[in-house]
Amino acid sequence: MRNFILSLSFLFASIGTFAQQVDIELFKNGFTAPLNLQHANDDRLFVVEQGGSIKIIQGDGTVNTTPFLNISGNISSGGERGLLGLAFHPDYSNNGYFFVYYTKPNGNSQVSRFSVSTGNPDVADENSELPIIDYSQPFSNHNGGCLAFGPDGYLYIASGDGGSGGDPGDRAQNINVLLGKILRIDIDNPSGGNNYGIPADNPFVGNPDAKEEIWAYGLRNPWRFSFDFTDNNLWIADVGQTNIEEINRVTIAEAGINYGWRCYEGTQPFNTQDCPPQSEMTFPIAEYGHNNGNCSITGGYVYRGSTYPALNNLYFYGDFCSGIIGTVDESGNLVTHGEFSGNWVSFGEDVNKELYIIDIGGAIYKVTDAMVGTEDFTFHTMLSMVPNPVSGKVTILSKKDRIHEIQIFDLRGSLVHSEEKISDNEKTISVQTFAPGIYFAQISSENGQTTVKKLIVQ
């Protein structure tokens, strides 16, 4: 498990705010409460609507008049319930299988497999439902709902903690229930009387006091997670309670991880009664607070498209309430790119790995780069700090604009070092008197550009 100090991230604003590097452009609107967007390894986009329909946007931008699937009569919808998730089998082009996550009329969660019809690739066979897994929901909220196949070919399922507030049943920490978890199942090799199997390397296989489907636990409402197939990482955005929204990143090989809820909300204690030691938990790579109207994170993807090279390697997220869109880089630096007029509920990728973001109000936008060649982004990318981590002296280098001011803050937001009127492209600072830990260097150029870099002192 990760060291708690090294995994603390950014109540204070490493949470840098650039002039707008990211922009969005309207791609398609007119949907009813869209919640998810997927592709089937072709140029079509499949839009999941909360009320129970899946609609197809063709490669030419037209929307089919006949839904791909309509199960509105078999679900409950409204609030946090409805048709919540969609995943296509990795071999969909051959077997025609896809999987959906929905809430049943009694409010419980259901994951089922459907098949495409034999005569029309744009219409599913609504009578082909094969129930895969289901579980009870004690309250109407925190249903999770995200589905995705990992690089290993297994189906991963996000379940919320069962709802209400503060996880009153302490379900997220209880490995004998399926709530507050990421589940991992084998849908190609059913066993044990189920329509799925348990992968042999799931962390609780053989444990009589645990559910063998569990891959990770200690989550509040992991509404959206995604895999980065380039780096084989799993990214989980977990919706917070009252103060903190968190982003988790682990490698696909890390199993049995406890993400800390309800003991911790992000990196901050929430209710530590009867909790395991802090050393047994994994804390987020990045987090942000409920200031400026923030309230509910929507996780996205690492950008792996080719249209906007400046966005490469950035993980995208949005906030449902404030409308912000932000990114996290490979080092865990979190940056917000401004507020947009949308209630963001999901991101999506097309077959070319270009990104889209969904407003529950009915519109789908394409994520674009608004900063190609502009100075704010250039200043950030042209800055480096070496060495980092550091134990003696760190040198801050700018390959473009001269540095005007450097301010270094600790995790509490206290200023620990400041230098002004530097007027040079290079500045060396001694950190020998700094306590070991994470700091943030806010660096301003003579042209008025400002950015934030993470500094690790050993």
Buried (B, 14 or more C-beta within 10 A) or exposed (E): BBEBEBBBBBBBBBBBBBBBBBBBEEBBEEBEBBBBBBBBEEEBBBBBBBBBBBBBBEEEEEBEEEBBBBBBEBBBBEEBBBBBBBBBBBEBEEEBBBBBBBBBEEBBBBBBBBBBBEEEBBBBBBEBBEEBBEBEBBBBBBBBBBBBBBEBEBBBBBBBBBBEEBBBBBBBBBBEBBBBBBBBBBBBEBEEEEBBBBBEEBBBEEBEEBBBBBBBBBBBBBBBBBBBEEBEBBBBBBBBBEBBBBBBBBEBEBBBBBBBBBBBBBBBEBBEEEBEEBEBBBBBBBBBBBEEEBEBBBBBBBBBBEBBEBBEBBBBBBBBBBBBBBBBBEEBBBBBBBBBEBBBBBBBBBEEBBBBBBBBBBBBBBBBBBBEEBBBBBBBEBBEBEEBEBEEEBBBBBEBBBBBBBBBBBBEEEEBBEBEEBEEBEBEBEBEEBEEBBBBBBBBBBEEBBBBBBBBBE
